Structure formats: C-alpha cells, structure tokens
C-alpha cells in the first residue's frame, strides 16, 4: 500500500534515522542525469508532490526545503505543502548554501548515482559532510515504485544515421589513444544512442534505450543494458565488438580498469563512476563525454534528414496556424495543443513530441516555460496573444518551433507591436549573422537582444540551445547564451534561434526557428567564417509587426523567408489552407 503524500516526509526521516543520517538530498534526476526521467526515478515528485522538470529537496531532522527555478515557482507553490516544506527559489537561495547554514555537523546522505562530481562539489566546498549511500532510502519506503522501463531498443538505420557505429567508435577511440586513456565512461543515453546507432522508448519525448557503456581505446565497447530490451536483430546490428552485459556487471567491469587511465565527465556523469574507479585503483581523468561534440556536428545525411523533417513538420504547423486563425474564441490552451499534436500524427515518420507543448494564451504566455494542465487551462480569447512552443520527433530529425500570434481581427496595441517587432529584429539578426570560426555562443547572444536593449528591454533565458538528430531537443555542448561555456560553434550543429519578450500578467512573445551551422563562402576571407541556414518553415504573424521599425534589409529577409515557406508548404495543403498561407506569407510593404 502506498504511503499517503502527507506522511512521506515522516517516513523518510524515520528511514534516515535508521541509517544514522542527519539529512538527505533528493534531486530531480535519474542515474543518467538527463532532462527527462522514467517513472521509477521520479523520487522528488513522489516525496514532495512537485512534478516540475527541475528541482531538488533537502530533508533534515527538523526542517525540509524544496527548491526550483523561476519556471516552476508557481507550480511548486500549488503542489508542495507549505506546512511541511520551505519552498525556495533555487537561484536566490542555492541549496548548498541553505544546507551549509542548517546541516550542523551531521552526515548528509546522497545517492552518488544521482549527482555529478561537479554538482556534489558545491556541497562539499560549502563545508557540508556528504555521505554516499549504497541504496537510496526513498526506494526503501516507496512501496509501489514503478518497475524500470523495458522498452525495446531499436535500430537507427544508416539511411538516417549517416555513419556506421564502427567508424564512430574508431574515431573516438583515436582521441582516447592520443591522450593515453584506456577507456571512457559513457553514461548519457543520447551518446550511447548516437554511438551505437540505436534508439528506444524508455523515457518521455526522447528516443532513449537506457544503459551505460565503456568505450575502450581499441574501439571495443561494453554495453550495460537489460538484455530483455535487445532483440536478436539488434544484437546482430551491434556486432561482435560490442559486448552486451547486464547492468549488475558494471561494477566488476570498472574494477577491471585498475591501474589504467579512464575518462569520466565530472559534469555529466554520476559521481558513482569516479568513486568506483578510484576505489578500484584506476586513474580518473576528468574530460567531457567524447561523443558530445561529434554528435552535435551532424553529418551530411543527418543534415539533409533534418531539412526533410522540418519541411514535413511545417505542413502540420501551418495547418494548425490556419485552424487556430479560424478557431479563436472557441478553443482552449489544452485543446489547441491537442490539435497540433493531431496534425503532427499525420506526418510521415512521426514518432512523438520532442517535449510537452508550451501553449499559453495572454498572461500565460508570459510564463516562459508554462505547462498547461487541466487546472490551469483557459480559453484562447479574441484580441490577445497566443504563444505555442512545440516540437516533434521524426526518424530523420527533431524539430522545435515557436510562434506568437494575434487572435483577433482588431489592430493589436502599438506597444505590443513594438515589442513583437523588436523580437523579430533580433531573430533576423541571428538568422543572418556571419561570424568567424572559433566564436562561441556567449559571443553572439547579444545580437538577438540588441533591438530590445535599445528600448531598455531584455528576456531572461538563453537565445538558443543545441538540438539532436532524432535525439534530445536540448543538446550540448553549445548554446547561445551569456552563460554558455566557451565551446566554439562548428559546422553541422543545429541551434535554436528564439529571442523573446515577456510582460508578466499580460503577454509573452517568443519567435523560434532552428538553424543549421554551415561554412560561409567568402573568397577573400583571411580565415574561415560560418553562417546559419534556417530550417523551420512557418509564417510569422504580420499583424503584430510594425514595418516602420524595420530596416529594408530586415523586410527583405522576412519577405524572402515567407516566399520560401509558401512555395515549400503550399503544395501539401488543401485549397482553404493554401489561401490562408498565401495571405499569411504576403509581402510586407
């Protein structure tokens, strides 16, 4: 029988007392440290009731706190009992500082499979005595915990992958040999999926088959995954140089690396791996997951696959925008998101959403990562803004697109048109940017903000993130953000271009396309330059634009873009949809 939510905090405290622990830290994470986690890893939600995708809880003997970021503060307030938990903003009151102030001298437990070494270091450097646990105490009291997922692993054919696994493994093994490293720990399921050309269905929105891998310097690989996920066809596909073992054999495999140099990503892999390797006598070398950069730099087949996926996805998005234009006042945030999903289900090679659609009307659009629910759902009313941020997974690519539209026949307020136009100018500035190779995301983020800055305005999120190839919609190692790591942008990367503006309680604006990084052809250039190719196709709402604020070059870009959208998408629409698209893509005077 399940413990009632109100009694779970007390039950955990009793379990901690039995283990002689003064407290315990509960992140919203699984042992792969990914964005989406399977049901059996939703420990934070089980303990606190909070279902947001980013958060952490700390339980002490006399007090407990739950933390999240600005996206989910309101959600946490509605889901987490304020009588039992202090509900805190994770930026304003960092968990490690809160714990250092309240932990005293007691041992604070943590699950080393749920923390990276870098995240753990924040607590230890704050003076907290952190004690790893062999088994998670929540699992001991979560009596109806779901079983681990067992979705079958699937082959990602070369027609979509573009390069066989053997070639990928040999290229990465060469980098290990050059650094004298005997092996690398691969804990990110996206890296395993890319490296071995497999996909799966173990977590929502991302086609992962959960497991771990050790890649050796001879290009051999040990894959630790429940064998029940792997059909005979998949095992043959993996080949003789990929040894499949059960998850329980992982610890022994790490022990066999005693005396060798092993690469572990201190930021992206669970601390458990480095701890086990050091205990066995291996030399742990901190280094980024060696698959991250080559995975991000799509090959020619993946690039064309993404173009194809976006062209098909555009048909669904344009059909939706036509439907919405006629449905304003009769639909809700939930029904609109459901309709868009239905249009996408009709698209060839569709495999699911790449994230839950952000469907926000009016003031809800001002909540940057608003997640509509039956409790918050409201009508999309005439004469207001509606923001829809959504994406899809196709066998040949992953999409992510945002449009903000006006729902009425009246002319939008001038202030709203001003803000929308400034966001549009930032979007165009990024889309048309040409820059030297070696530049990182932090160096160019400001181009998307310049028009807003000139009016004393800004937005509190990054301008863009990486996107995978039928993988995660949020992919490293590059992002367009002031806080981004200085990783140079490379050809083949796919990045989002999504400037915005948000007026709390009133409206939100975000305009997003995906961009493919490609080399720029400058015959007289003294160094290599890069540019962006826009992948996403859907009209921007001309009703919200003020052409007087735009330059001739910006208007020309928009008109060219809209002609491309109309020419590409119109042949796949019915006559009514074609007529609407023709009007939506008409030239801006």
C-alpha positions in Angstrom: 0.0 0.0 0.0 1.3 3.4 -0.9 2.2 5.9 1.9 0.0 9.0 1.7 1.7 12.1 0.4 1.3 13.8 3.8 3.1 11.0 5.6 6.1 10.5 3.2 8.4 13.1 4.8 8.0 11.5 8.2 8.6 8.1 6.7 11.8 9.3 5.1 13.0 10.8 8.3 12.5 7.5 10.1 14.5 5.7 7.4 17.3 8.3 7.7 17.4 7.8 11.5 17.7 4.1 11.0 20.8 4.8 8.7 22.3 7.3 11.2 22.0 10.2 8.7 21.2 13.7 9.7 19.7 14.5 6.3 19.3 13.6 2.7 19.4 15.4 -0.6 16.9 14.5 -3.3 17.5 15.8 -6.8 15.1 15.5 -9.7 17.3 13.1 -11.6 17.9 9.6 -12.6 21.2 7.8 -12.9 21.8 9.3 -16.4 21.3 12.9 -15.1 19.1 13.6 -18.1 16.3 16.1 -18.6 13.5 13.5 -18.8 13.4 10.6 -16.3 11.4 7.4 -16.2 8.6 6.9 -13.7 10.7 4.8 -11.3 13.2 7.7 -10.9 10.6 10.4 -10.0 11.6 10.4 -6.4 11.3 14.1 -5.9 7.7 14.0 -7.2 6.9 11.0 -5.0 8.3 12.7 -1.9 7.0 16.2 -2.3 4.2 16.2 -4.9 6.2 18.6 -7.2 6.1 17.4 -10.8 8.3 20.1 -12.5 11.3 19.0 -14.5 13.8 20.9 -12.4 14.1 20.8 -8.7 15.7 19.4 -5.5 14.7 18.7 -2.0 16.7 18.6 1.3 15.3 16.7 4.3 16.8 17.4 7.7 15.6 16.2 11.1 13.7 19.3 12.0 13.2 21.1 8.7 12.8 20.4 5.0 13.1 22.6 1.9 12.1 22.2 -1.8 13.9 24.2 -4.5 13.1 25.0 -8.1 13.8 27.7 -10.6 11.7 30.6 -11.9 9.9 28.5 -14.4 8.2 26.4 -11.7 7.9 28.6 -8.6 4.1 29.0 -9.1 3.7 25.3 -9.8 5.7 24.4 -6.7 3.5 26.7 -4.6 0.4 24.8 -5.7 1.8 21.3 -5.4 4.1 21.3 -2.3 2.7 21.6 1.2 4.0 24.8 2.7 3.3 23.5 6.2 5.9 20.7 5.7 8.3 22.3 3.3 10.1 25.6 2.8 9.5 26.4 -0.9 12.5 28.3 -2.2 13.9 29.8 -5.5 17.0 27.8 -6.4 18.8 30.9 -7.7 18.0 33.2 -4.8 18.7 30.6 -2.2 21.1 27.9 -3.6 20.6 24.5 -2.0 24.3 24.1 -1.0 24.2 27.4 0.9 20.9 26.6 2.6 22.2 23.2 3.6 25.5 24.6 4.9 23.5 27.1 7.1 21.3 24.4 8.6 23.0 21.0 8.5 25.2 21.4 11.5 27.9 18.6 11.9 25.7 15.7 10.9 26.3 13.4 7.9 24.1 14.3 4.9 23.3 11.4 2.7 23.2 11.5 -1.1 22.8 8.9 -3.8 26.1 9.0 -5.9 24.2 7.8 -8.9 22.1 11.0 -8.9 24.8 13.6 -8.6 27.7 14.6 -10.8 31.0 15.2 -9.2 30.7 18.9 -10.1 27.3 19.3 -8.5 28.4 17.4 -5.4 31.5 19.6 -5.1 29.2 22.6 -4.4 28.0 21.0 -1.2 31.4 19.8 0.0 33.1 23.1 -0.7 30.3 24.8 1.4 31.5 22.7 4.3 28.8 20.1 4.3 29.7 16.5 5.3 28.2 14.5 2.4 27.9 10.7 2.8 27.2 8.4 -0.2 24.5 5.8 0.3 24.7 2.3 -1.2 20.9 2.2 -1.7 18.5 5.1 -2.0 16.5 5.5 1.2 13.4 6.7 -0.7 13.4 3.4 -2.6 13.1 1.6 0.8 9.8 3.3 1.6 8.4 3.8 -1.9 6.4 0.5 -1.7 4.6 0.9 -5.0 7.6 2.2 -7.0 7.2 1.5 -10.7 9.4 -1.0 -12.4 12.3 0.2 -14.5 11.3 0.7 -18.1 11.8 -2.1 -20.6 11.0 -0.5 -24.0 12.8 -2.4 -26.8 15.9 -0.9 -28.3 15.5 -0.1 -32.0 17.9 0.2 -34.9 18.6 3.6 -36.3 19.3 2.7 -40.0 22.3 4.2 -41.8 19.8 5.9 -44.1 19.1 8.2 -41.2 22.3 7.9 -39.1 24.7 8.5 -42.0 27.7 6.8 -40.4 28.1 3.3 -39.0 28.9 2.7 -35.4 32.3 1.1 -36.1 33.5 4.3 -37.7 32.2 6.4 -34.9 33.8 4.3 -32.2 37.1 4.2 -34.1 37.2 8.0 -34.4 36.6 8.4 -30.7 39.0 5.7 -29.7 41.7 7.5 -31.6 41.1 10.5 -29.3 41.4 8.3 -26.3 44.7 6.8 -27.6 46.1 10.2 -28.3 45.5 11.1 -24.6 46.8 7.8 -23.2 43.3 7.0 -21.9 42.3 3.3 -21.8 38.6 3.8 -21.8 35.8 6.4 -21.4 32.6 6.1 -19.4 29.5 6.9 -21.4 26.5 7.5 -19.2 24.4 9.8 -21.3 21.8 7.7 -23.2 21.9 10.2 -26.1 25.6 9.5 -26.6 25.0 5.7 -26.5 22.2 6.1 -29.0 24.4 8.1 -31.3 27.5 5.9 -30.9 25.7 2.6 -31.4 23.0 3.8 -33.9 20.2 2.6 -31.7 17.1 4.3 -30.3 14.5 3.3 -27.7 11.5 4.4 -25.7 12.5 4.3 -22.0 11.8 8.0 -21.3 9.2 10.5 -22.5 9.9 12.7 -25.5 13.4 11.4 -26.2 14.1 8.0 -28.0 16.5 6.6 -25.5 17.3 3.0 -24.5 18.7 3.5 -21.0 22.0 1.9 -20.3 25.7 2.6 -19.7 28.7 2.0 -21.9 32.5 1.7 -21.6 34.3 2.6 -24.8 37.9 1.3 -25.0 40.9 2.7 -26.8 40.7 -0.2 -29.3 37.2 0.9 -30.3 35.6 -2.1 -28.5 32.6 -1.3 -26.4 30.9 -2.9 -23.4 27.1 -2.0 -23.3 25.4 -2.5 -19.9 21.7 -2.8 -20.6 18.9 -5.1 -19.7 19.1 -7.9 -22.3 15.4 -8.0 -22.5 15.5 -4.8 -24.4 17.7 -6.2 -27.1 16.2 -8.4 -29.8 18.4 -10.8 -31.8 18.2 -8.4 -34.7 19.6 -5.5 -32.6 22.4 -7.7 -31.2 23.4 -8.6 -34.7 23.3 -4.9 -35.6 25.6 -4.1 -32.7 28.2 -6.6 -33.9 30.8 -8.7 -32.2 32.9 -5.7 -30.9 30.0 -4.5 -28.7 29.8 -6.8 -25.7 26.3 -6.7 -24.1 26.2 -7.2 -20.3 23.6 -6.8 -17.6 23.7 -3.6 -15.5 24.7 -5.7 -12.5 28.0 -6.4 -14.1 29.0 -2.8 -14.4 30.8 -2.5 -11.1 33.1 -5.5 -11.9 33.9 -4.1 -15.3 35.0 -0.8 -13.7 37.2 -2.8 -11.3 39.0 -4.4 -14.3 40.3 -1.0 -15.3 42.5 -0.8 -12.2 45.9 0.9 -13.0 44.5 2.4 -16.2 43.5 6.0 -17.1 39.8 6.3 -17.5 37.9 9.3 -18.8 34.8 10.4 -16.8 32.8 13.6 -17.4 32.7 15.3 -14.0 29.8 17.5 -15.1 27.7 14.9 -17.0 28.3 11.5 -15.4 27.2 10.3 -11.9 29.9 10.7 -9.2 29.5 6.9 -8.6 31.6 6.1 -11.6 34.7 8.1 -10.5 34.2 6.8 -6.9 34.2 3.2 -8.1 37.1 3.6 -10.4 39.3 5.3 -7.7 38.4 2.6 -5.2 39.5 0.0 -7.7 42.8 1.8 -8.3 42.2 3.4 -11.7 43.3 6.9 -12.5 40.2 9.0 -13.2 40.8 11.7 -15.8 38.1 14.5 -16.0 37.1 15.2 -19.6 33.8 15.9 -21.4 31.9 13.0 -22.8 33.8 12.3 -26.0 30.6 11.8 -28.0 29.2 15.3 -27.3 31.0 17.2 -30.0 30.9 14.7 -32.8 27.2 14.0 -32.1 26.4 17.7 -32.2 28.2 18.1 -35.6 25.7 16.4 -37.8 27.0 14.6 -40.9 25.6 15.2 -44.4 22.9 12.6 -44.1 21.7 13.9 -40.7 21.7 17.5 -42.1 19.5 16.5 -45.0 17.3 14.4 -42.7 16.7 17.5 -40.6 15.8 19.6 -43.6 13.4 16.9 -44.7 11.9 16.6 -41.2 11.4 20.3 -40.9 9.7 20.5 -44.3 7.2 17.8 -43.3 6.7 19.3 -39.8 6.0 22.6 -41.4 2.9 21.2 -43.1 1.5 20.3 -39.7 2.4 23.6 -38.1 0.9 25.6 -41.0 -2.3 23.6 -40.9 -2.5 24.3 -37.2 -2.0 28.0 -37.6 -4.8 28.1 -40.2 -7.0 26.1 -37.9 -6.2 28.4 -35.0 -6.9 31.5 -37.0 -10.5 30.3 -37.6 -10.9 28.8 -34.1 -10.0 31.8 -31.9 -12.6 32.2 -29.1 -13.8 28.5 -29.3 -10.7 26.6 -28.2 -8.5 26.4 -25.1 -4.8 26.1 -24.4 -5.2 22.3 -24.0 -7.4 21.7 -27.0 -5.1 23.8 -29.2 -2.1 21.8 -28.2 -4.0 18.5 -28.8 -5.0 19.7 -32.2 -1.4 20.5 -33.2 -0.3 17.0 -32.0 -3.1 15.5 -34.1 -1.8 17.3 -37.2 1.7 16.0 -36.5 0.5 12.5 -36.1 -0.5 12.6 -39.7 3.1 13.4 -40.8 5.3 10.7 -42.2 8.0 9.3 -39.9 6.4 11.0 -36.8 7.4 9.3 -33.6 6.1 11.7 -30.9 6.5 15.1 -29.4 10.1 16.3 -28.6 8.8 18.0 -25.4 5.3 18.9 -24.0 3.9 21.8 -26.0 4.0 25.2 -24.3 0.6 26.5 -25.1 0.0 29.9 -23.4 -2.7 32.5 -24.1 -2.5 36.0 -22.9 -0.8 36.2 -19.4 0.1 32.5 -19.5 2.4 33.2 -22.4 4.5 35.4 -20.1 5.4 32.3 -18.1 8.5 31.3 -20.0 8.1 27.5 -19.6 4.4 27.4 -18.9 3.0 23.9 -18.8 -0.8 23.9 -19.3 -2.8 21.5 -17.2 -6.5 20.8 -16.7 -6.3 23.0 -13.6 -4.7 26.0 -15.4 -6.3 25.5 -18.8 -8.2 28.6 -20.1 -9.9 29.8 -23.3 -7.9 31.4 -26.1 -9.9 34.6 -26.3 -10.2 37.0 -29.2 -7.8 40.0 -29.3 -4.9 38.7 -27.3 -1.6 37.0 -27.9 -1.2 33.2 -28.0 2.2 31.5 -27.8 2.8 28.0 -29.0 6.2 26.4 -28.5 6.3 22.8 -29.7 8.3 20.2 -31.4 8.3 16.7 -32.8 10.5 13.6 -33.1 10.8 12.1 -36.6 13.1 9.2 -37.6 15.2 11.7 -39.6 15.2 14.7 -37.3 14.0 16.6 -34.3 12.0 19.9 -34.5 11.3 22.8 -32.2 9.4 25.9 -33.3 7.7 28.8 -31.5 5.2 31.2 -32.9 3.3 34.0 -31.2 0.1 35.1 -32.9 -2.7 37.7 -32.5 -6.1 36.1 -32.1 -8.3 38.9 -33.1 -9.4 41.0 -36.1 -8.7 44.3 -34.5 -5.3 46.0 -34.8 -3.0 45.0 -31.9 -1.9 47.7 -29.4 1.0 49.7 -30.6 3.2 48.8 -27.6 2.6 45.1 -28.3 3.6 45.6 -32.0 6.7 47.5 -30.9 7.8 44.6 -28.6 7.0 41.9 -31.2 8.9 43.8 -33.9 12.0 44.2 -31.7 11.9 40.4 -31.0 11.5 39.8 -34.8 14.5 42.1 -35.5 16.6 40.1 -33.0 15.5 36.8 -34.7 16.5 38.2 -38.1 19.8 39.5 -36.7 20.7 36.0 -35.6 19.4 34.3 -38.7 21.6 36.5 -41.0 24.7 36.6 -38.8 28.0 35.7 -40.3 30.9 35.2 -37.9 34.4 33.8 -37.8 35.0 30.2 -36.9 36.1 29.9 -33.2 33.3 32.1 -31.9 31.2 30.6 -29.1 27.5 31.0 -28.2 28.2 33.6 -25.5 29.9 35.8 -28.1 26.8 36.2 -30.3 23.9 36.0 -27.9 23.8 39.8 -27.8 22.9 40.2 -31.5 19.5 38.8 -30.8 18.9 41.2 -27.9 20.2 44.5 -29.4 16.8 45.9 -30.6 15.3 45.1 -27.2 18.3 46.6 -25.3 17.9 49.8 -27.3 14.5 50.2 -25.6 15.6 49.1 -22.1 14.1 45.6 -22.6 15.5 42.1 -22.3 14.5 38.5 -21.7 15.6 36.1 -19.0 16.6 33.0 -21.0 19.2 32.0 -23.5 18.7 32.7 -27.1 19.3 29.2 -28.3 20.2 25.6 -27.5 21.5 22.6 -29.4 19.1 20.1 -31.0 19.8 16.4 -31.7 19.2 14.3 -34.7 16.2 12.2 -33.6 17.6 12.6 -30.1 17.2 15.2 -27.4 15.6 18.5 -28.3 18.1 20.1 -25.8 21.6 19.0 -26.8 25.1 20.3 -25.8 27.8 21.3 -25.8 27.0 24.6 -27.5 24.2 27.1 -26.6 23.5 30.7 -27.4 23.6 32.3 -24.0 25.5 34.8 -22.0 26.1 32.0 -19.5 27.2 29.5 -22.2 30.5 27.6 -21.9 33.1 28.9 -24.4 32.7 25.9 -26.8 33.2 27.1 -30.4 30.3 26.8 -32.8 31.1 24.2 -35.5 29.6 23.4 -38.9 26.8 20.8 -38.7 25.5 21.9 -35.3 21.7 22.7 -35.1 20.8 25.5 -32.8 17.6 27.2 -31.9 17.1 30.9 -32.5 14.4 32.1 -30.0 14.6 35.6 -28.7 11.5 36.8 -26.7 9.9 39.4 -24.5 7.6 38.8 -21.6 5.4 41.2 -19.7 4.2 39.4 -16.6 0.4 39.2 -16.2 -0.1 40.4 -19.8 1.6 38.5 -22.6 4.6 36.7 -23.8 6.4 36.8 -27.2 8.9 34.2 -28.5 9.8 33.6 -32.1 11.8 30.4 -32.7 13.3 28.7 -35.7 16.1 26.1 -35.8 19.4 27.0 -37.5 21.9 24.7 -39.2 25.5 26.0 -38.9 27.4 25.9 -42.2 30.5 27.4 -43.7 30.3 30.8 -45.3 31.8 31.3 -48.7 34.0 34.4 -48.6 36.6 34.0 -51.3 38.6 37.0 -50.0 38.4 35.9 -46.3 41.6 35.5 -44.4 40.1 33.0 -42.0 37.1 30.6 -42.1 33.7 32.1 -41.5 30.3 30.5 -40.5 26.7 31.3 -41.2 23.3 29.9 -40.4 20.8 28.1 -42.6 17.2 28.4 -41.4 15.5 25.0 -41.1 12.0 25.8 -39.7 9.2 26.9 -42.0 6.1 28.7 -40.8 4.8 32.3 -41.2 5.4 35.0 -38.6 2.3 36.9 -37.7 2.5 40.1 -39.9 -0.4 41.7 -37.9 2.0 42.1 -34.9 4.7 43.7 -36.9 5.4 47.4 -37.3 7.3 47.8 -40.6 8.3 51.4 -39.6 10.7 49.9 -37.0 12.3 47.5 -39.5 15.2 48.2 -42.0 14.8 47.5 -45.7 17.2 44.5 -45.3 15.0 43.1 -42.5 11.9 43.4 -44.5 13.6 41.8 -47.5 14.7 38.8 -45.3 11.2 38.3 -44.0 9.6 38.5 -47.4 12.2 36.0 -48.8 11.6 33.7 -45.9 7.8 33.9 -46.4 8.1 33.1 -50.1 10.1 30.1 -49.2 7.6 28.9 -46.7 4.7 29.4 -49.2 6.5 27.6 -52.0 7.6 24.7 -49.9 4.4 24.1 -47.8 1.5 25.2 -50.1 1.6 22.1 -52.4 0.8 19.9 -49.4 -2.3 21.9 -48.2 -5.9 21.9 -49.2 -7.4 24.9 -51.0 -8.6 26.7 -47.9 -5.3 26.2 -46.2 -3.4 27.4 -49.3 -5.4 30.6 -49.4 -4.7 31.3 -45.8 -1.0 30.6 -46.2 -0.8 32.8 -49.2 -2.3 35.7 -47.2 -0.1 34.9 -44.1 3.0 35.0 -46.3 2.2 38.1 -48.3 4.9 40.6 -48.8 5.4 43.2 -46.0 5.3 46.6 -47.7 
